[in-house]
Amino acid sequence: MSGMEKKVFMDQTSPIHKMKTNAEDIREDVPGSMLRRMEMFAKMPPPPSRMFRPPQGQPDGDSPSDDADLFVEHGRPDNSQLDKKQVGNRTVAQLQHEMNLTKMGFNQDTSIDWAKIDLPPKTDLHKLLHYRISNYINPDVLVKIGNHEYRCHLLVLQCYSGFFVEKAMSRIEIPEQSVTKTAFTYIYDWMLHLGGDSYTLLRRDNILEIFMAAQYLQVKELEEQCWAFIDNEDLFSEDKAFMLYLDARALGNTAVMELMVPRIQRFFLTLVASKDFLELVIEEVSVFLRSNYICIHCEMEVFMAAVRWLMFDWEKRQKFLLDVMSCVRFGLISPWQLVDIRRNPENQEFLLVTRNPDVSGMIEDGLAYAIIKYWYGHESTDYSHWIEVLGLTEPTARNWAGTYKVSDQKKYNTYQEFLSDLSKYRHMHVLSNKGNGDRRGGSNESLQSELENARKPLNPTDFIMPHPR
């Protein structure tokens, strides 16, 4: 190609050309052979600007529709722009007969048989959480009770306790008189305990303390478990019921105290033989002496139990004489014994009590009822008639250890005989516990001193009765 031909070609293909384009002008300046070559180049289409479309969103100065691609995604040919042009050594016609992997059926299969795949296991989240919580890793709340501080996880407390639900502070103080340190320790252990047997943390000696703490902290599930535990008569009856009664009294829980009273039945006489009975206040001793559940051999045992409580501190307790004697159902005592307790000089403690005019009136009413019942029988019409005429009240029967018949009931000739029986009850209890004695101390020495005092004549000044109320 001559120099003139090169100049014309470059000027034609340049986007900013200033050549003459008029055919007549060109013919004047170039020879015929050059002109034919120029016409051939003019008829050729312009070359493509690029082979592949740039990534979407990338500025390139041209819109995607302005440039035709040779290939689209997955190697699909674009026949609108490829008009049988050469691509490497293959033509467009050849590419149209080719198939990509997708069309060949190699799609992504999402179905997997996991049973045939052995993968390393993932640790259970619950176990990880329990490990961190049970090992007190990064606790986020401090609970202060008295001078003790407990670092806990607030989430655990909020899961079970209504008391902590609305609290978001990092330090919470609880009054020790409402929740003891020991009770809180048991309760938090109960919360952390896995499985359904968390109630095994409950015992007879801690149940009441935990129960009252659970009430204060609003741990409803634990409170219900504690009450079911307390309400179980197999766990709390007789002596165990009285021990829980004393614990409830110390904590001021009257509901539990009332629940335990009917469960003290055959244990009653052993209780009367103990120091704990002598330490009962007037309200408590009255509850036990009035109980229909105490198991006795005769009503005289109730009368003598009342005398024993009064005689323990007569100077201070004689003001409660009528309160205590009103618990005795004199109508259930045989007539001869009612006469005996008012006249027998060997029972000086009885004489001290029965010389009170009001107590004497109780005995007379009991004697009248006992005679009518003995004479007419319990179910006759005459019995009901005379009970109504004399204005008497039929006493409720007790929980008899023997039979209901008065003739079959145990007989006590003197107060000393009753004290001797109490001494036997205590001695048997000590032997059954292999010499350990009862939990709150005491021995036979106190009963022996009572026996000795019962054999001594009383001072005449002791028979001065307090003014009737």
C-alpha positions in Angstrom: 0.0 0.0 0.0 1.4 3.4 -1.0 1.7 6.4 1.4 -1.3 8.0 0.0 -3.4 4.9 0.5 -2.3 4.6 4.1 -3.3 8.2 4.8 -6.7 7.7 3.3 -7.4 4.5 5.3 -6.5 6.0 8.6 -8.5 9.1 8.0 -11.6 7.1 7.1 -11.5 4.9 10.2 -10.7 7.8 12.7 -13.8 9.0 14.7 -12.6 12.6 14.2 -11.8 12.8 10.6 -11.7 15.9 8.4 -11.2 14.3 5.0 -13.2 15.1 2.0 -16.0 12.6 1.6 -17.3 13.7 -1.7 -16.6 11.1 -4.3 -15.9 13.6 -7.0 -13.2 15.3 -4.9 -11.5 11.9 -4.1 -11.4 10.9 -7.8 -9.6 14.1 -8.6 -6.8 13.4 -6.1 -6.2 9.6 -6.2 -5.6 7.1 -9.0 -8.2 4.5 -10.0 -6.6 1.5 -8.3 -6.5 3.3 -5.0 -10.1 4.4 -5.4 -11.3 0.8 -5.8 -9.6 -0.2 -2.6 -11.1 2.7 -0.7 -14.6 1.7 -1.8 -14.0 -1.9 -0.7 -13.0 -0.7 2.9 -16.0 1.6 3.0 -18.4 -1.3 2.5 -16.9 -3.4 5.4 -18.8 -3.2 8.8 -17.0 -1.6 11.7 -15.2 -4.0 14.1 -16.8 -4.8 17.5 -15.7 -2.6 20.4 -15.3 -5.6 22.8 -16.0 -9.3 23.0 -17.7 -9.7 26.4 -20.1 -7.5 28.3 -18.6 -5.7 31.3 -19.9 -6.5 34.8 -23.3 -5.1 35.5 -23.2 -1.6 36.9 -19.7 -0.8 35.7 -19.6 2.4 33.6 -18.2 1.9 30.2 -19.5 4.8 28.2 -21.9 2.7 26.1 -25.1 1.0 27.1 -25.2 -2.8 27.1 -27.7 -2.8 24.2 -25.2 -0.9 22.0 -22.7 -3.7 22.0 -23.4 -7.2 20.9 -21.7 -10.0 22.9 -20.2 -13.0 21.3 -21.2 -15.2 24.4 -23.7 -14.8 27.2 -23.7 -16.5 30.6 -22.8 -20.3 30.6 -21.4 -19.9 27.1 -24.8 -19.5 25.4 -24.3 -18.0 21.9 -26.1 -14.8 21.0 -27.2 -15.4 17.4 -28.6 -11.9 16.9 -25.1 -10.4 16.9 -23.1 -13.4 15.5 -23.7 -13.7 11.8 -21.5 -16.7 11.1 -18.3 -14.9 12.1 -15.3 -16.8 13.1 -14.6 -17.4 16.8 -11.3 -19.0 17.2 -11.4 -22.1 15.0 -15.2 -22.7 15.5 -18.1 -21.1 13.7 -21.4 -20.0 15.3 -23.1 -22.8 13.5 -20.9 -25.3 15.4 -21.6 -23.7 18.8 -25.3 -23.9 18.2 -25.1 -27.7 18.3 -23.0 -27.8 21.5 -24.7 -28.3 25.0 -23.6 -26.9 28.4 -23.6 -29.0 31.6 -26.9 -27.7 32.8 -28.7 -28.9 29.6 -26.8 -32.1 30.0 -28.6 -32.7 33.4 -25.8 -31.7 35.8 -28.0 -29.6 38.0 -27.2 -28.9 41.7 -28.9 -31.7 43.6 -30.2 -30.5 47.0 -31.4 -33.9 48.3 -28.8 -35.5 50.6 -29.0 -38.9 52.5 -27.4 -37.7 55.8 -27.6 -41.3 57.1 -24.8 -42.2 54.8 -22.6 -39.3 55.9 -20.5 -39.4 59.0 -19.9 -35.9 60.2 -18.3 -34.6 63.5 -21.1 -33.9 66.0 -22.1 -30.4 67.2 -22.2 -29.9 71.0 -25.7 -29.5 72.4 -26.4 -25.8 73.2 -28.3 -26.7 76.3 -25.3 -28.6 77.7 -23.0 -25.7 76.9 -25.3 -23.3 78.6 -25.8 -25.6 81.7 -22.0 -26.1 81.9 -21.4 -22.3 82.0 -24.2 -21.7 84.4 -23.5 -24.5 86.8 -19.8 -23.6 86.9 -20.7 -19.9 87.5 -18.8 -18.7 84.4 -19.4 -15.0 83.9 -22.3 -14.6 86.4 -24.1 -11.3 85.8 -26.0 -10.6 89.1 -24.9 -10.5 92.7 -27.5 -11.5 95.3 -26.7 -10.3 98.8 -28.3 -11.9 101.9 -27.0 -10.7 105.2 -23.3 -10.6 105.0 -23.2 -13.3 102.2 -23.0 -12.6 98.5 -24.0 -15.0 95.8 -22.9 -14.6 92.2 -25.6 -16.0 89.9 -27.0 -15.8 86.4 -30.0 -13.6 86.3 -31.6 -15.5 83.5 -31.8 -18.7 85.7 -33.4 -16.7 88.5 -35.9 -15.1 86.1 -36.9 -18.5 84.6 -38.3 -19.7 87.9 -38.7 -16.8 90.3 -41.4 -14.0 89.9 -39.4 -11.9 92.3 -36.5 -11.5 89.9 -38.5 -11.1 86.7 -38.7 -7.3 86.8 -35.3 -6.8 88.2 -32.5 -5.8 85.8 -29.9 -4.5 88.2 -26.6 -6.2 88.7 -26.9 -6.2 92.6 -30.0 -7.4 94.4 -30.4 -7.5 98.2 -32.8 -9.8 100.0 -33.8 -9.6 103.7 -32.4 -12.5 105.6 -35.5 -12.8 107.8 -37.5 -13.6 104.6 -34.9 -15.9 102.8 -32.1 -17.5 104.8 -28.7 -18.1 103.3 -29.2 -21.9 103.5 -32.6 -21.7 101.8 -31.3 -19.6 98.9 -28.5 -22.0 98.3 -31.0 -24.9 98.1 -33.3 -23.0 95.9 -30.6 -22.0 93.4 -29.3 -25.6 93.3 -32.9 -26.7 92.7 -33.0 -24.3 89.7 -29.8 -25.7 88.2 -30.7 -29.3 88.8 -31.4 -31.1 85.5 -34.2 -33.6 85.2 -37.5 -34.0 87.0 -36.1 -35.2 90.3 -34.9 -31.8 91.6 -37.3 -32.4 94.6 -34.7 -34.8 96.0 -33.0 -31.8 97.5 -35.9 -31.4 99.9 -35.6 -33.0 103.4 -37.6 -33.0 106.5 -35.2 -30.7 108.3 -35.1 -28.1 105.5 -38.5 -28.3 103.9 -40.2 -25.5 105.9 -37.3 -23.1 105.5 -37.2 -23.7 101.8 -41.0 -23.5 101.5 -41.2 -20.0 103.1 -38.3 -18.8 101.0 -40.0 -20.1 97.9 -43.1 -18.2 98.8 -41.2 -14.9 99.2 -39.2 -15.4 96.0 -42.4 -16.5 94.1 -41.0 -19.7 92.9 -44.4 -21.3 92.3 -43.3 -24.7 91.2 -41.0 -25.2 94.2 -43.6 -23.9 96.5 -46.1 -26.4 95.2 -43.6 -29.2 95.6 -42.8 -28.2 99.2 -46.5 -28.1 100.1 -47.1 -31.5 98.6 -44.1 -32.7 100.6 -45.5 -31.2 103.8 -49.0 -32.4 103.1 -47.9 -36.0 102.9 -48.9 -37.8 106.1 -46.5 -40.6 105.5 -43.6 -38.1 105.8 -45.1 -36.0 108.6 -47.1 -37.7 111.3 -47.0 -38.2 115.0 -43.5 -37.2 116.4 -42.3 -35.8 113.0 -45.5 -33.8 112.7 -44.8 -32.2 116.1 -41.2 -31.4 115.2 -42.4 -29.6 112.1 -45.0 -27.9 114.2 -42.3 -26.5 116.4 -40.3 -25.3 113.4 -43.4 -23.7 111.9 -44.0 -22.0 115.3 -40.5 -20.6 115.3 -41.0 -19.2 111.8 -44.5 -18.0 112.5 -46.2 -20.2 109.9 -49.7 -20.8 111.4 -50.9 -22.7 108.3 -48.4 -25.5 108.8 -49.0 -25.5 112.5 -52.7 -26.1 112.0 -52.0 -28.8 109.4 -49.8 -30.7 111.9 -52.1 -30.7 114.9 -54.5 -33.5 113.7 -51.5 -35.7 112.9 -50.4 -35.8 116.5 -52.5 -38.8 117.8 -50.7 -41.7 119.5 -47.7 -39.4 120.1 -49.8 -37.3 122.4 -48.9 -39.0 125.7 -45.2 -39.1 124.8 -45.5 -35.3 124.0 -47.1 -34.8 127.5 -44.1 -36.6 129.0 -41.7 -34.2 127.3 -40.3 -30.8 128.3 -41.7 -29.4 125.0 -45.2 -29.9 126.3 -44.4 -27.9 129.4 -43.0 -25.1 127.3 -46.2 -24.7 125.2 -48.0 -21.4 125.6 -51.7 -21.3 126.7 -53.0 -21.1 123.1 -51.0 -24.1 122.0 -51.7 -26.3 125.0 -55.4 -25.5 124.6 -55.3 -26.6 120.9 -53.8 -30.0 121.8 -56.1 -30.6 124.8 -59.2 -29.8 122.6 -58.1 -31.9 119.7 -60.4 -34.8 118.7 -57.5 -36.6 117.2 -55.3 -37.2 120.2 -55.2 -40.9 121.0 -55.9 -41.5 124.7 -57.1 -44.4 127.0 -59.5 -42.2 129.0 -60.5 -38.6 129.4 -58.7 -38.5 132.8 -55.4 -38.5 130.8 -56.4 -35.1 129.3 -57.4 -33.8 132.7 -54.0 -34.9 134.2 -52.1 -33.5 131.3 -53.7 -30.2 131.9 -52.8 -30.4 135.6 -49.2 -31.3 134.7 -48.9 -28.1 132.5 -50.4 -25.9 135.3 -48.3 -27.4 138.0 -45.1 -26.8 136.1 -45.3 -23.0 137.0 -48.4 -22.7 139.1 -47.7 -19.1 140.2 -47.7 -17.8 136.7 -50.2 -20.2 135.1 -53.0 -20.3 137.6 -54.6 -17.4 135.8 -55.1 -19.8 132.9 -56.9 -22.4 135.0 -60.3 -21.9 133.5 -58.9 -21.8 129.9 -57.2 -25.1 130.4 -60.0 -26.9 132.3 -62.5 -25.9 129.7 -60.7 -28.2 127.3 -61.4 -31.3 129.4 -64.6 -33.2 128.6 -65.7 -34.1 132.1 -68.8 -35.9 130.8 -66.5 -38.6 129.4 -65.0 -39.3 132.8 -66.6 -42.0 134.9 -68.7 -40.7 137.8 -66.6 -42.3 140.6 -63.4 -40.6 139.3 -65.2 -37.2 139.1 -66.0 -37.6 142.8 -62.5 -38.8 143.5 -60.7 -35.8 141.9 -62.7 -33.5 144.2 -62.3 -35.3 147.5 -59.3 -37.7 147.4 -56.6 -36.3 149.7 -53.9 -38.3 147.9 -54.4 -36.2 144.8 -53.6 -32.8 146.3 -52.8 -31.3 142.8 -56.4 -32.2 141.8 -57.8 -30.6 145.0 -55.8 -27.4 144.2 -57.4 -27.2 140.8 -61.0 -28.4 141.5 -61.6 -26.0 144.5 -62.0 -23.2 142.0 -65.8 -22.6 141.9 -66.0 -22.5 138.1 -64.0 -25.7 137.7 -66.2 -27.3 140.3 -69.2 -26.3 138.2 -67.7 -28.0 135.1 -67.2 -31.2 137.1 -70.8 -31.1 138.4 -72.1 -30.8 134.8 -69.9 -33.6 133.7 -71.0 -35.8 136.6 -74.7 -35.2 135.7 -74.1 -36.1 132.1 -72.1 -39.2 133.0 -74.9 -40.5 135.3 -77.6 -39.9 132.8 -75.7 -41.6 130.0 -74.8 -44.5 132.3 -78.4 -44.9 133.6 -80.5 -44.4 130.5 -78.1 -45.3 127.7 -76.9 -43.2 124.9 -79.8 -43.8 122.4 -82.9 -43.8 124.7 -85.5 -41.0 124.5 -85.1 -40.5 128.3 -81.5 -39.7 127.7 -82.3 -36.9 125.3 -85.1 -35.6 127.5 -82.9 -35.2 130.6 -80.0 -33.8 128.6 -82.4 -31.1 127.4 -84.0 -30.5 130.8 -80.8 -30.2 132.6 -79.2 -28.0 129.9 -76.3 -30.3 129.4 -74.1 -30.6 126.3 -73.1 -33.9 124.9 -69.3 -34.0 124.7 -67.6 -35.1 121.5 -65.9 -38.5 121.6 -62.1 -38.6 121.6 -59.8 -40.8 119.5 -59.8 -43.7 122.0 -56.9 -46.0 122.1 -59.1 -48.8 123.5 -63.0 -49.1 123.3 -65.5 -46.3 123.8 -67.0 -47.9 126.8 -66.3 -46.2 130.1 -66.0 -49.5 131.9 -63.2 -50.6 129.5 -61.2 -47.4 129.8 -58.0 -47.2 131.8 -58.3 -46.2 135.4 -56.0 -44.0 137.4 -56.3 -44.0 141.2 -53.8 -41.3 141.8 -51.9 -38.5 139.9 -48.6 -40.3 140.7 -49.8 -43.3 138.6 -50.1 -41.0 135.6 -46.6 -39.5 136.1 -45.2 -43.1 136.3 -46.8 -43.9 133.0 -45.3 -40.8 131.4 -41.9 -41.9 132.7 -42.4 -45.2 130.9 -43.3 -43.5 127.7 -40.2 -41.5 127.8 -38.0 -44.5 128.7 -39.4 -46.5 125.8 -38.8 -43.6 123.4 -35.1 -43.4 124.6 -34.6 -47.1 124.1 -36.2 -47.1 120.7 -33.7 -44.4 119.6 -30.7 -46.3 121.1 -30.2 -44.0 124.0 -30.0 -40.8 122.0 -33.0 -39.2 123.7 -35.3 -36.7 122.1 -33.9 -34.0 119.9 -34.6 -31.1 122.2 -33.1 -32.6 125.4 -34.7 -33.6 128.7 -34.5 -36.7 130.8 -36.4 -38.8 133.4 -35.1 -36.5 136.1 -37.8 -33.9 135.7 -40.5 -36.6 135.9 -38.9 -38.1 139.0 -38.9 -34.8 140.7 -42.6 -34.4 139.8 -43.3 -37.8 141.3 -41.5 -37.0 144.5 -43.3 -33.6 144.7 -46.6 -35.4 144.1 -46.1 -37.5 147.2 -45.4 -34.4 149.5 -48.3 -32.6 151.1 -49.0 -29.2 149.6 -48.6 -25.9 151.5 -52.0 -24.7 152.8 -51.4 -21.3 151.1 -51.4 -23.1 147.8 -55.2 -23.7 148.2 -56.0 -20.0 148.0 -57.9 -19.7 144.7 -57.5 -16.8 142.4 -60.5 -14.6 142.0 -62.9 -16.0 139.3 -62.8 -14.1 136.1 
